[in-house]
């Protein structure tokens, strides 16, 4: 995902989407959870009381998926990204494991403008509003992270959404636009201060002010402490944990059912509703 030619390129990173490998499984139960978070207004997380989950999830624009090494977080992102892009729902992808030699703090500082460039590329109708924000705030790109995000992303996105209303935006709502943030825990030196600053931004006024179709999918390791930091700041976030994937040994045939249960070949999964047509499970065969 490259820089947009109409926007200043100060303090942004060019990101490559993760590659999906046929010989590496991904967490299909988590893929189903992501699709429910995106498209089910009444999404419930089983680890929370029903009323709490229902109340939070209707307005929540953050899903924090925590999983240990080997749980398939990046492979999940690699399989989700093209599915989201095909539907016009991939806003962007940002990884802290980019291999560019930057420290975590410098990488975090580049997050807002990187997402802005990606959003301008995938949502051309919004690009004019983003370019106008840069022109009206020439020093904003050098301001603190939260202020920069408010001036150069939140304000033009809200302006773009408001401009759609007279032209039928009320009956033609925008599809979800998902920004995947990955690689949290993959690099050394993710200090508590950097994680705290990321959580502060995600729980801050800028992200809270965004329209509900703008979403953030966070892929992190439990030991990084991002989920705990978000909870401490009462972020408007849905939390879930990923389990390590089960890998086939030679001669075995294992796959993940839609219910998330790992089955041996020949086993019959319990009956459940079929996945939505736009669910990744409806587009992918058995792992």
N, C-alpha and C positions, 0 to 999 in steps of 0.2 A: 504494500500500500504506500504509494509515493506522495510527494509533496504536491499540493495543488498550485498550478502556475500563477494563479491570480492573487495568491496570498503571500505575505512575507514569510521567509523561511527561517527566521531567527528562532533558535531554541526549539526545534522540532526534530524528530527522528523518523527516518524511513524504516518502516517495519515490513517484514515478510510474513505471510501467513504460514502457520505450521503445516508440515507435510504429513498427510495421512499415509501410513504404511499398511499394506495388506496383511503383513505378518504380525502386526501389533493390534491387540484388541483394545476396544474402548468401552467405557462404562455405559451400557445401553440403558440401564435403569436411571442413571443421571441424565442421559439425553431425554428420556421421557419426562423427567422432572422439569427440565429446562423448558420443554414444549408446553407443559401445563402452566408453568410460571408465566410464559409469554401470552398464552391464549385463553386460559381459564380465569375469568374474573373472580371466581370463588375458590381459587387455589388454596389448599390447606396443606400445611406441613405437619406430618404425624407427630413430631416431637413437641408440638405446641398445643395448648388447649384450643379447641375448635374456634371459640369466639375470638381469641387473641389472633390466631392465624388468619381467620377470615377478615378481621378488621384491618390487620397490617397489610395483607397481601393485595387487597384491592387497590391500594395506593402505592405499594412498594415498587420502587424501580431499581432495586439492587438485589441480586441473588448471590450469596457468598457460599461457594462450594469448597469445603475443606477436605483434603484427602492426603494420606501419607504417600511416601515414595512408592511408585508402582501401582497407584490407583488409576492411572490413565488420564490425568487431567489435561495434559497437552494434546494427547490423541483425541480426547473428547472435543477440544477446541478445533482440532484439525478436521474432524468429521462434521461438527456443527457449522463451521464457517461457510463452506460452499452451499450447504442447505439454506442457511440464513441469507446468503448473497443471492441465491436463485429466487428467493421470495422478495428480495428488496429489503430485507430486514437486518443486514449486517452493516452497522455503522462504522465499525473499525476494530482493529486488533492491536493491543499493546502488550509487550512482554518485557519484564525486567531482566530476562535472560536473553539479551539481544546480542551479546558478544562484541559490543562496540568499544569496550574498555572504559566505559563510564561507571562511576560509582553509583550506588542506589539513590543517593540524594540528588545527584545531577540528573539521573534518569527520571526520578519523580518530577523534577522541575520541568522536564520536557513533555510531561504527560498532557497538559491542557492543549498546547498548540499542536501536538501530534494528532490528538483526537479531532481538533478543529479542521485540520487539513484533510483528514480522512472523511469527515462528515461532508465537507464541501465537495469531495469527489463523488460520493455515493448519492448525495441529495442535491442535484444541480439547482433545483428551485430555491434552495436555502442558501446557495453560495453567494448570491447578490447581497443578502442580509449580512452574511459573515464578512464579505469584502467591505461593505459600508461601515461595519463596526471597526475594522482596522483603520479605515480612512479617517473616521471621526475620533479615534483614540490612538494617535500615533505612538504614544509612550506606554500604552497598556501592556504591550508584549514584554516590557521590562519590569512590570510591577510584581507584587507578591502573588503567589500561586492562586489564591482564592479570588483576589481582586481581578487578576488577569482572566480567570475563568468566567467570572460574572460579566465583565465588560465585553469579552470577545466571543463568548459562546452562549451563555444563558440569555443575555439581552437580545442578540440577533435571532436565536431560536424562538423566543417568545414573540418577537416581532413577525417572524415568518408564520408562526401558527395563527396569530391574530389577523394577518393579511389574508389568510385562507377563508376565514369565516364568512365574509360577504359573498364569496364565490362558491359557496356550498360546502365549506369545511365542516359545518355542523352535522350534515348527514353523510359526509364522506371522510370519516376519521382517518388519521394517519396510521399506517401500520407500525408496529414496534420497530425501533431502530436500536440495535443491540451493540454495545461496545464491550468486547471481551478483554479483560485485564488478566494476564497470565504471568507465570514465571516467578511468583512470589514464594521465595524459599529456595529457588534453584541456584541463586548466587549467594556467595558468602558476604557477610557484612550488612545484612538487612537489619540495621539497628532498631532498637525500640523507638528511638526518636523518629526515624524515617517512617516506620509503620504507623506511629502515632500521627505523623503529619498526613499520611495517606488517609487514615481513618477520619481525621479532622476534616479533610476536604470532602470525603464521601458523605459525612454526616452534616456538612456545613450548609449554609443558606443557599449556595449556588446550586448544588445537586437537588436540594429540596424544592427549589423554585422551578425546576425543569418540568415541562409538560410530561404527562404519564407515559407517552409513547417512547421517550428516551430511557433506555435501560442499561444497566451495567451488570455484567456477569463476571464475578471475581473467582479465580481459581488459585487456591492457596494451600499451604501445608498448615496443619494445626499448630505446630511448634512456632510458627512465625508470629502468631498472636493477633492476626488481623481481625478475626471474628470476635475475639474477646474485646479488642479495642473498639470495634463498632458497637458492640453491646453496651460497653461502658459509656459510649456517647449517645446511646439510644437512637442509633441510625435507623432509618426507615428501610429495613433490610429483612429478607427471608434467608434463613440459615439452613444448610443441609451438609451432611457428611457423606463422603464417598468411601466405599469399601475397596480394598485391594482386589484387582481383577483375578479371576481364576484362569490360568493358562492351561491349554491342552498339552498333554504329554503324547509322544508318538503313539498312534493307533487309537487314541481316544477322540471322541467327538462330543464337545461340550458347546452349548450356546446359551445365551441369556434370553429368557422369555420376557414378554412384555411386562410381566409382574415384577421383573428384577430377580427372579429365581433362576439359579444356574441349574440346567437340566442335563442329564446324560442322554445320549442318543436313544430314541425310542420312548422316553418319558413323555407324559402328557401334562402340560401345564394346567393349573386350575383355570376355570372359566372366568373371564373378565371381559369388559367391554373392549371392542377393537380400538386400536389407537386412531386418533384423528387423521384425516387425510393429509394434513400438513405436519404431522408428527414425524420426526426423524425415523421412528420405528416403522412408519408406514412406507418409508422410502428405502430402507436398508434391509437386506436379508439377514439371516442368522449370522452372528459373529463367528 
